[in-house]
Structures are given as C-alpha cells and as structure tokens.
Amino acid sequence: MPFGKALGMALIVTLTGLCLQMFLAVTADHPPVILTFLAAIYFLCFLAQATGRAGALPFMILVVAVMLPLLTLLHYDLGSSVLALLVGGIVEGIVWAWVAHAAFPHRGLTGSGQPPAIHHQRPIPRALASGAILLGAVAICLTNDRFATALVIPITVASMLMQLDVLAGARAAFGLILVNIFGGAAASVVFGFVTLRHSLFFLFLSVFAVSLVLAGSAVLPRPSAKVFAGALTIFLVVLGSGISPLPGTAAETFATRIGYIILATLYSLFMAALLWPAERRVAAALPKARQ
C-alpha cells in the first residue's frame, strides 16, 4: 500500500472512531438516534463496496462502527482503548506489510493478481438491504444482555455481507458457511492448545500456521479470496475474545463460539436472499494466463 493511501486509511478510521465515540457519549440514552446514525454509516460503507470503490476501507470502518457502539455503551473507557488498539493495529499491519515486501519482493506480473471486480447493477437498494441486515444484528446485541459482548456475531454478519453473492448458488453458499465455521473452529482449537501451554512463542506458531492456510488463500487471484479473508477475520476475533475476554465476562465455550458463528452465518444468508434486490452479476474477466 502506498504511503499516502496508508496514512489516509489510518486517519479516516481514527476520525470515524472519534466522531462515533463523541456521538455515543451525547446520545447514550437515545437508542433510536444511535441506530439511525449507525444505519447511515453502514449504508455508506456497503454502497462504497457495492460500487467497487475504496478497497478494504469500507470493511475497516464497519469493524469500528460495530465494535465501538457495543464496547462504548458497555464501558466508555473500554471503547477508547479498543479504538487505540484498532488504529495501532492498522498502522502496524501496514508497516509489517512494507517490511515483508522489502524482504520478499513480489516477482509476479503487476495488475494480474487481482480477482475480478463485481459491479452490482442496483447498488443503492443492495446497500440499503445490507445496512438493514447488519443494523438488525447490532441492535440485537445492544438490546439483549445475552449477546451484549458477542462481538463475533455482528462482525461475522458484516464479513459475510462483504463476501456473499447469492447469485453464486447454493453450493457456493454452503462452501461459504464451511469456510467461516472453519475459521471459528480453528480459533477454538488454538485457544484450547494455548490454555494448556501458556507460551507466546507457541501462540505465534499456532496463529502463523492458520494464517498460512487462510491468508495464503486470501491473496490468490480468484473471487473466493475474500471468503478466506473473512474467515481469517473471524478466526482472529474469536481467538482474541477467548484469550483476552472483555472485563466482567468469561471466555465462551467452544460450542457457544461456534454457535454464534453459525447463527450469524445463517442469519446473513437468509436475510440477504430475502432482502437483496434481484440482479444479474456482471464480472470483469480475468486476463488469460500466459502459456
């Protein structure tokens, strides 16, 4: 990522988080106002994604706009800490990406490593529907004490809506479910091993091994790449919430974490099939591989 683009992403995410925190502090006692404001943010993010703009930025803003309301209303200082961690993680990830590319420069053909872009014929209705689906998941977590700290549910929904294409058919949808469940199951297995062997080095090796599978598939030039990227997001969220649970809560059991992922996945698939406008998918063709 170029320096200017990296700096712009970090600044936009930071400003979005700060504005959202100040808004939540003023409107904490007015849930309808909060949900309306969140609906506008979600709509703009999904509209940018549906029109093929802004790259990874819409999903980064969605993560902030999902986590901050839940954590800030749970405890204001917790929201501030998480925002600082998110911004620090973005900057650190960009720096490590630069270091990796300097150490292992890419030798492939430039411009041929991107998956085909999907352009939706009716982006505004699709963005409205996607925003409503995500808002419903966030509203449940905000109003139901049982799901107050279940961050994996709305984040899974946001990730699914970014990955999902109902037109791909039932077989692709089933594969999407399996890949996302694999991300949560892998996190639960790694968490179990880490609890048995409290070692930072062992944790590093475990995360690195799973990342080789998920992130390795996420960078391949094919449409399913974003599915593996979403599964990696779910893996990291589930593992992080288990290793470092929120204050006043305990790490969920394996069945609970997998149950949350299955619930969020089925909810996303059902609501997308119900609310998304019917359209014909138009994809840019990949250039033919050289013999």
N, C-alpha and C positions, 0 to 999 in steps of 0.2 A: 504494500500500500504506500503511495507517495506520501511525503511528509505533510503536505498541505491537507490532503484528504484525511489522514490520520488525526491531525490536530483538529480539523473541523468536526469529525465524528466525536472525539472526546469532549469538545466544547458543547456540541449540541446535546449530548447525553447529560452532561453536567447541568446545563441551563434548564433542560427539561425536568430533571430531578429536583433542582432547587425551586423552580416555579411550582411544581406539583406539591412539594413539601409546604411551601408557604400557603398555597391554596387549601391544603388539607388542614393546616393549623387554624385557618379562619372559618372554614365550613365544616368542622368536625362534627357538629351537632345537626347537620343538614344532609342526610344521606342522599335525597333526591338530587341535590345540587352536585354532590360529588360524582354520582353515577352519570349525570348529564355531561359533566366535564370530561370524565373518563371515556364516555361514548364518543365524544368529538375526537379525542386523541387516537382511539382505536380506529375510527373511521379513516382518519388521515393516513395512518400507518398502512392500513390494508389497501387504501386507494393507491398509495405510492407503490406498494408491492404488486397490485393488480395491473398497473400500467408499466411495470418493469423498470421502475426508477429507484435510485438511492441505494441499490445494492443491499448490504446487510444492515444498514442503518435503521430501517423500519422495525426489524425484529429486536434490535438493541433497545430502541425506545419502548417497544411493547413490554420487554422484560422489566424495564424501570417502572413503567406505568402499571404493571401488575404487582410487582413486589412492594413498591413504596406505599401504596394505599393500605395494603394488608398489614405491613410492619409498622408504619407510622401510627395507624389507629390502634395497633396493639400496644406500642410504646414509642413515643416520639423520638427518643434518643436512639432507639434501635433502627428506625428508618434512616436517620442521619448517618449512622455507622455503615449501614448497608450501601447507601449511596456512595460514600467514600470508597468502599471496597469495590463496587462495580466500576467506578471511574478508574481506580487504580488498576483493576484487572484488565480494562480495555487498553490502557497505556502500556502496561507490562506485556500484554499479549502482542501488541504491535511491535514493541522493541524486540521481543524474542523472535518474532517472525522475521524482522530485519536481520538479526544475528544468524538465524537458520539459513536464510537465503544467501547471506555472505559466506557461510561455511559450506553450504551445498547449493551452489548456483543451479538454476533451472536450465537444462540443456534442450528442452523441447521446442516446438515451433510456437512462436508467440501468436496469440489470437485463436489457436485451435483447441485450447484446453478448456473452453467454457461450454457448459451444457446449453442446449437450445433454449432460447428465451420463449416463455409462454405469454402471449398477449391476449387478454380477455376482451371479448367484444363488448361486454357490458360491465365496465369496471366499477361504476358508481353503485348499481344495485348489489354487485358482489361484495364491495367494501362495506356497504350498509349491513348486509346479512352477516358478514364475518364479524363486524364490530358488535352486532347484537348477540351473536353466539358467545363471543369472549366476555362481553359485559354480563351475560347471564351467569357464567361460571364465577366471575369475580364477585357478583352480587351474592351468590350463594355462600362464598367464603366470608364475606363481610357480615352476613346476617345470621349465619349458622355457627354456633360455638364449636360444633364437632369438626368443622372444616376451617376454623379460624387460622390455623397455622399450616394448612395443607397447600403450601405454595406450589407443589408439583402439579396440582390439578389445573389451575389457570395457565401455568406455563406450558404444560402439555397441550392444552387446548390451543394456545397461541402458536406453538410449534406445529401442531397438526394442521391448522388452517393455512400456515405458510407452506406446508409440504403437500397438502391434499389436492388432488384433482379428481373429482367424482367421475369425470368422463373417462378416466383410465380403466374403469370397470371393477367388478367385484374381486377379481384375482389380485389386482394391484392394491386394492383396499385391504385385503387380507394380509398381503405381504407387509403393508404399512403398519398394521396392527402388530404383527410378529416382531418387526424390527424395533418398534418403540417399546414393546414389552421386554425385548432382549436388553435394551438399554437400562431399564429399571431392574431387571433380574441380575444383570452384571453388577450393578451398583450394590445390590443387596448381598451378593456373593462376596464382593470385595470388602464390604463393610464387615461381614462375618469373619473373614480372614484377619482383617485389621484389628478387630476386637480381641482375637486370640493372640496376635503378635503385634504389640504396640511398638512399631518401628517406622520412622519417617522414610527410611530407605525402602522398606517393604511396601509402604503405601505408594511411593513413587513408582516402583516397578509394576505394581498392580494397575495403577492408572495408565501408565505408559503402555502396558500390554493391551488393555481395552481400547485405548486411543489408536493403536496401530490398526485395529480392526475397523473401528467406526470412522475415525478421521481419515484413515487411508482410503476408505471407500467414498468419503465425502468430497474428496478433491478430484475424483475421476471425472472426465468429461462426459457425463451422462445424466439424464433427467433425475434418476434415483439418488443422485448425490445429496440433494437437500434432505432426503429422508434420513440418511445416515448422520447428517449434521444435526438434525433434530433429535435423533436417538442419543447422540453424544451429549447434547444439552440436557436431556432427561437424566442420563447417567450421572452427570456432574451435579445436578440439583439434588437428586435422590441421595447420592453418596455424601454430599456436603451436609444435607439436613440430618443425616444419620450420625456423622462424625461430630458435627457441632450443632446440636439441636437448639431451637430458639429458647430464650430464657423462660423458665416455668413450664417447659414441655419436656417430654422424653422422646427418644428416637422411636419411630414406629416399628412395628414388627414387619417381617418380610411380607406376610400376607396383606397387611394394611397398605404398604407402599405399592405393591403390585396391583392391589385392588383399586387404588387411586388412579394409577396409570390406565388400567383397563376401563374404568368408569369415564375418565376424561377422553380416552380414545373413542369409545363407543358414542359418547355424547357428541363429539365433534363430527363423526361420520354421519350420524343420524340427522343432526341439525343442518349440516352442510347439504345433505341430499334433500332436505325439506325446504330450506330457505334460499339456497343459491339459485340464481336465475339460470335457465337452460341456455346453453350456447354451444357453438361448435369450436373446438380447440384449434387454434392456429399456431403452429410452432415453426420457428426458423430452422431450416435444415442444417445439419452439421456438414462441414466440408468433408469430401471424401478423403479417406486416409490414403497416403501415398503408398504405392506398392514398393 
